[in-house]
Amino acid sequence: MYLMYYIDEKGDRVYTLKSYAPDGKPTLSAHPARFSPADAMLRCQQILCGIWLDINVNSIDHHGIQWNNNLLLMLSCIFFSLYILYHF
């Protein structure tokens, strides 16, 4: 059993142990998401949220954009995230 909540007519949270609110809607978990310091996707999440953006996209050589490691990592994280969103 986990602590759950639903939003009542006034917009307040009502905490319960039931899995459905009185109006028939499913309740939401009142527990925060788990955090792991060894999160494999942390770097991708930081990149996508803009926390770790030290990418120099203005570094252009005569062949176009100079593809540095940070830019490649950001693009791979974006494509991986899109893959996860659309396939699961």
C-alpha positions in Angstrom: 0.0 0.0 0.0 1.3 3.4 -1.0 0.1 6.8 0.0 -2.0 8.2 -2.9 -3.8 11.5 -3.5 -6.4 13.1 -5.7 -7.5 16.6 -6.4 -11.0 17.6 -5.0 -13.4 20.2 -6.3 -11.6 23.0 -4.5 -8.3 22.1 -6.0 -6.8 20.7 -2.8 -4.9 17.4 -2.4 -6.8 14.7 -0.6 -4.5 11.9 0.6 -5.8 8.3 0.7 -4.7 4.7 0.4 -7.2 3.9 -2.2 -6.3 3.5 -5.9 -9.4 5.4 -7.2 -10.9 8.7 -6.2 -14.7 8.9 -5.3 -15.4 10.3 -8.8 -13.8 7.2 -10.4 -10.6 8.7 -11.6 -7.3 6.9 -10.6 -5.3 8.5 -7.8 -1.7 9.7 -8.1 1.3 8.6 -6.1 2.2 10.9 -3.2 5.8 9.6 -3.2 8.5 11.4 -5.1 10.3 9.6 -7.9 13.4 7.6 -7.0 16.7 9.1 -7.5 19.8 7.2 -8.2 23.3 8.8 -8.2 24.4 6.2 -10.7 21.7 7.2 -13.2 22.8 6.2 -16.7 20.6 8.8 -18.3 21.6 11.7 -16.1 24.0 13.2 -18.6 21.5 13.0 -21.4 18.8 14.6 -19.2 21.2 17.4 -18.2 22.0 18.0 -21.9 18.4 18.1 -22.9 17.5 20.4 -20.1 20.3 22.8 -20.9 22.2 22.4 -17.7 25.4 21.1 -19.4 25.6 23.1 -22.6 29.0 24.2 -23.4 28.7 23.4 -27.0 30.5 25.7 -29.4 28.2 25.5 -32.4 29.8 28.6 -33.9 33.0 26.8 -34.5 32.8 26.4 -38.3 35.6 25.3 -40.4 35.7 25.2 -44.2 33.8 21.9 -44.3 30.8 23.2 -42.3 30.2 22.6 -38.6 33.1 21.2 -36.6 31.5 18.2 -35.0 33.0 18.1 -31.5 32.3 15.4 -28.9 29.8 17.5 -27.0 27.7 18.2 -30.0 27.7 14.5 -31.0 26.8 13.5 -27.5 23.9 16.0 -27.4 22.5 14.8 -30.8 22.8 11.1 -29.8 20.9 11.9 -26.5 18.2 13.7 -28.4 17.7 10.9 -30.9 17.8 8.3 -28.1 15.2 10.2 -26.1 12.9 10.5 -29.2 13.3 6.8 -29.8 12.3 6.0 -26.3 9.3 8.4 -26.5 7.9 6.9 -29.7 8.6 3.2 -29.1 7.5 2.7 -25.6 
